Amino acid sequence: MGDRFWGRIEFPARMIDEELREALEREEVEFKGENLVEKCMQVYGPEVYMEDGIFSLDDQEANYGMFSDLEDLLRNKSIPFDRQSGQAYDYTPELVVFRPAQNGAPALDLTLLLHDDEPFVIVREIRKLLPQGIEGIKAYLDRHFPAYPPLSDYLKAL
């Protein structure tokens, strides 16, 4: 067991199958029959909700703010997800974005360190690029902070 602090993971609810359901139950998500039961916020338990087709699991006591087994399963099943974790002790908040390979584009698996919910930009690197002008800075940003489709793009059948 490691340090426990806040984490949230989100993915398209329509992609929940039996294997994913079992993984979610290991995260203490409760199901009733075929339907999700939105858990009431508990003092030390996870909060589950769905909004606009996106399933969200919010846990104040996630191991290092992550859902490692669930994230691995989602990657292996090519299910897109976003996971955000909070700050605790020496751990910087981060955003993990996974988008599966699609239409010839490679999979995207980003881990971005955050400050005030925005990715860190290394000013030293930007300064080095100033002589190259806006094109050099744009290339750096595209390489380190590529654009990615929102989870809502995956709500329709693939």
C-alpha positions in Angstrom: 0.0 0.0 0.0 1.3 3.4 -0.9 0.2 6.9 0.0 -3.4 7.6 -0.7 -4.8 10.8 -2.2 -7.4 12.1 -4.6 -7.7 10.7 -8.1 -10.4 10.7 -10.8 -10.7 8.5 -13.9 -13.2 9.1 -16.7 -14.1 7.1 -19.9 -17.1 6.5 -22.1 -19.7 4.5 -20.1 -20.9 2.6 -23.2 -17.6 0.7 -23.2 -18.2 -1.0 -19.9 -18.2 -4.7 -20.5 -18.1 -7.7 -18.0 -14.3 -7.5 -17.6 -14.3 -3.8 -17.0 -17.3 -4.1 -14.7 -15.3 -6.6 -12.5 -12.3 -4.2 -12.4 -14.6 -1.4 -11.3 -16.1 -3.6 -8.6 -12.5 -4.1 -7.3 -12.4 -0.3 -7.0 -15.6 -0.5 -4.9 -18.0 0.6 -7.6 -21.4 -1.0 -6.9 -23.6 -2.3 -9.7 -27.2 -3.4 -9.5 -28.2 -5.8 -12.2 -27.1 -4.3 -15.5 -27.4 -0.6 -14.3 -24.9 1.5 -12.5 -25.9 2.6 -9.0 -24.7 6.0 -8.3 -23.1 5.7 -4.9 -23.7 8.4 -2.4 -20.5 10.1 -1.3 -19.1 8.3 1.6 -16.5 9.5 4.0 -13.8 7.2 2.7 -15.4 5.7 -0.4 -15.3 6.5 -4.1 -17.9 8.6 -5.8 -19.3 7.4 -9.1 -21.3 9.4 -11.5 -22.2 9.6 -15.2 -22.7 12.8 -17.1 -23.3 13.0 -20.9 -22.2 9.4 -21.4 -18.9 9.7 -19.5 -18.4 7.4 -16.5 -16.4 9.1 -13.7 -14.9 7.5 -10.6 -13.7 9.9 -8.0 -11.7 8.5 -5.1 -10.2 10.6 -2.2 -8.2 7.5 -1.2 -6.8 6.3 -4.5 -3.3 4.7 -4.3 -1.0 7.5 -5.2 -4.0 9.1 -6.8 -4.0 6.5 -9.5 -6.0 3.5 -10.6 -3.1 1.4 -12.0 -4.9 -1.9 -12.7 -7.9 -0.2 -14.2 -5.7 2.1 -16.3 -3.8 -0.9 -17.6 -7.0 -2.7 -18.5 -8.4 0.3 -20.3 -5.2 0.6 -22.3 -5.2 -3.1 -23.2 -8.9 -2.9 -24.3 -8.1 0.4 -26.3 -10.6 2.3 -24.3 -9.9 6.1 -24.1 -9.6 7.6 -20.7 -8.5 10.7 -18.7 -7.1 10.3 -15.2 -6.2 13.2 -13.0 -4.5 13.0 -9.6 -4.1 15.5 -6.9 -1.0 16.7 -5.1 0.2 15.1 -1.9 3.6 15.4 -0.2 6.2 15.2 -3.0 3.8 14.1 -5.7 2.9 16.7 -8.3 -0.7 16.6 -9.7 -0.9 15.0 -13.1 -3.2 14.3 -16.0 -2.9 11.1 -17.9 -4.6 11.0 -21.3 -4.9 7.8 -23.3 -6.4 7.7 -26.8 -6.2 4.4 -28.7 -4.8 4.1 -32.2 -7.5 5.1 -34.7 -7.7 5.7 -38.5 -4.0 5.2 -38.9 -3.0 7.6 -36.1 -0.9 6.0 -33.4 -2.1 5.7 -29.8 -1.6 8.7 -27.6 -0.5 8.1 -24.0 0.4 11.4 -22.3 1.3 12.1 -18.7 1.2 15.9 -18.0 2.3 17.4 -14.8 -0.2 20.1 -13.6 -0.3 23.4 -11.8 -3.7 24.9 -11.2 -5.1 22.2 -13.5 -2.9 23.3 -16.4 0.1 21.5 -17.8 3.6 22.7 -16.8 5.6 24.3 -19.6 9.4 24.4 -19.1 10.3 28.0 -19.5 14.0 27.2 -20.1 13.0 25.1 -23.1 10.8 27.9 -24.5 13.6 30.4 -24.1 16.0 28.2 -26.1 13.4 28.2 -28.9 12.9 32.0 -29.1 15.5 32.4 -31.9 13.4 30.0 -34.0 10.4 32.2 -33.6 6.8 31.1 -33.2 7.3 28.1 -35.5 9.9 26.6 -33.1 7.7 27.2 -30.1 4.7 25.7 -31.9 6.7 22.6 -32.8 7.8 22.2 -29.2 4.2 22.5 -27.9 2.9 20.1 -30.6 5.5 17.6 -29.6 5.1 17.8 -25.8 1.4 18.8 -25.6 -0.3 17.4 -28.7 -3.9 18.1 -29.3 -6.2 15.1 -28.5 -9.9 14.4 -29.0 -12.2 14.8 -26.0 -13.7 11.7 -24.5 -17.1 12.8 -25.9 -15.8 12.0 -29.4 -15.9 8.3 -28.4 -19.5 8.2 -27.4 -20.6 7.2 -30.8 -20.0 3.6 -32.0 -16.5 3.3 -33.5 
